[in-house]
Amino acid sequence: MDPAFFPPLITGLDYDTTAPVFKELYQNYSQLGTGARLRERSLFLQIAAAVCDLSSPAGKAPSGLFHEKTISESVNYIQEYYTEDISLPLLASHSGLSPKYFGQLFKEQTGMAVREYLTEVRIRNARHLLSHTDNTLEQIAADTGFQDKFYFTKVFKRQTGITPGKYRKLYGHLDRMKKGELALS
């Protein structure tokens, strides 16, 4: 599409910065797929940041707010789709940032790298399943985004200090205890 199709809409708006964003937004508008909503929001936020730049003192954009929103959306995405194959490059591409810069922002705002955060979300959900269901380790591994039970067991032990089996023995009675099914010994 001809860049002339995207004229400067607001006097003073940086055309070189915003025209490619408008073009990509137009081209991707009807595309569906994993992360399409996240990417669409990111493009709109980039436009909003450029517009806000016009009213900021000394032409400085309120990028902190833009980046907080971008990372917040990525965190929400991870929490919703933690069973899928999520990577730093995937999240960065949806946010419109380079993987290196996105990774730095993510760590600044969450205190963890993307992979660490994803692993923590997966293990938290695995702990819940271990203590509240009778699902097999294979099923729990699959339900929490791990490739197999052996890798799941290795990561679980590294994160918690005990194996999933031992965790279940220690905490697997929580639902039954709440329901009064276990007698005190």
N, C-alpha and C positions, 0 to 999 in steps of 0.2 A: 504494500500500500504506500502511496506517495506521502512523504512526510508533510507536504503542503496541506494534506487533508486534516492535519492536526494543528490549526492555527493557535497562536498564543491567545488564551481566553481571558487572561487578566494582565493588564499592563504591568510590566515589571517582572512577570513570572519568567523564570529561567527556561527558555524554550528548549535549549539543548538537554536539559535535565528532564523536563516534563514530557516532551514530545515522544521519546521512546517509551515512557511509562504508559502514556495514553495509547500508543500504537500496540503495545503488548496487551494492554487491557482489552482493547478492541479485538485483537486476534484470538485471545484466549477466552473471551466472554462466553462462548457457547461450548467450550470444551468441558468434558466431565472426566472424573478420575480421582484417584487418591490425592488428597491435598488440594484439590481445585478451589475449594472454598477458602482455604488458608492463603493460597496464592492471590486470589481475588481481593481478599481483605488487605493483604500486604500492598497490593498495587494502589488501592484506594488510600491507604495510609501514607504512601509515598507522595501521592498527589496532595493530600491534606498537609503533610509536612512542608511541601514546597510552597503552598499557599500561606501557611503560617509564617514561613520564612520572610514573607513580604512585610509582615507587621512586627517582626521581632527587632529589638534594638540592635543596631550595627549589623543588620542582616544575618544574625545568628539564628539558625533554626532550632526550635525546641526538640532536638533529636532525642533527648533523654526520654521524653514522653512517648515518642514514636517507637524507640527501641524497647521501652518497658512493655508497650502493648504487643509488639512483635514477639518478644520472649514469652509473655503471658499466653499468647495464642499458641505458641509452640509447646509450652508446658501443658496446656489444655489438650492439645492434639496428642501428645505423648500419653497423657492419662486416659484418653478415650481409645486410642489405637495401639496400646502397648503390646498387643499380641502380634502386631504386624512387623515387618522388617523396616525399622525406622533408623535412619542414619543422619549424621551431621550434614552431609551434602544435600540430602533430601529436604531437611528442615530449612537449610540456608537457601536453597533454590526457591522454596515457597515464600520465603521472606524477602527475596530480592537482594540478599546480602551475600558476600563471599563466604565460603565455609570458614575460613580463618577468622574473619571479623565476627561472624555469627557465633562461632565457638567461644570467642573472647567475651562477647556480650552475655551469652548464656551463662558462662562460668561466673562472671561478675554479678549477675542478678540472682543466680540460684546457689552459688557456692560449689557447683559441681559441673563437670563436663557432661555433655549430652549423653554419652554412653553410660556414665555413672548414674545419672538421673534415671535413665530408662531401666537400668538394672535394679535400682532401688524400687521403682514402681512395680516391676515384675516380681521381685522378692516379697514386697509387702502384700501383693495379691496372692502369691503362693502361700505365704504364712496364713492368710485368712482361709484359703481353701484347705490347707492341711489341718487347721484346727476346727473347721466347721463342716467338712465333708468327709466322705469315705472314698473319694476318688483315688484311683491309682496314681503312683508317681508319674507314669507315662502320660496320663490324662492331665494332671496338674501341670506338667512341663509343657504340654501342647497348649493348654488353656492360658498359660502365662507368657507365651512367646518364645519358649526355649525349643531348640531343635530336637533334643532327645533327653531322656531322663539322666543320662550320665553327665552331660554338660550341666544340666539343671542342678544335679546334686553337687557338683564341683563349685558352681557359682553360689549356691545356697549356703554351703559350708563356709566358703570364703567370706560371705557377707554376715552370717549369723554366728559362726563358730561351731555349729552343730549340723549334723546331716538332717535332711528332711524327715527321715524315719524317726530319728530321736526327737525332733521337734514335735512330730505328731504324737509320739508317746507322752511327751511332757504336756502338750497343750491341746491334744485332739479331743479331749473330753469336754471342752468348753460348752458346746451346745447341750450336751446331755446333762451337764452339771446345772446349767441355767434352767433346764426343764425339770430338775429334781429327779432325773432318772438314775443318778449314781448315788449309791448309799455311802455314807461316810464310813471309812474303814478305821 
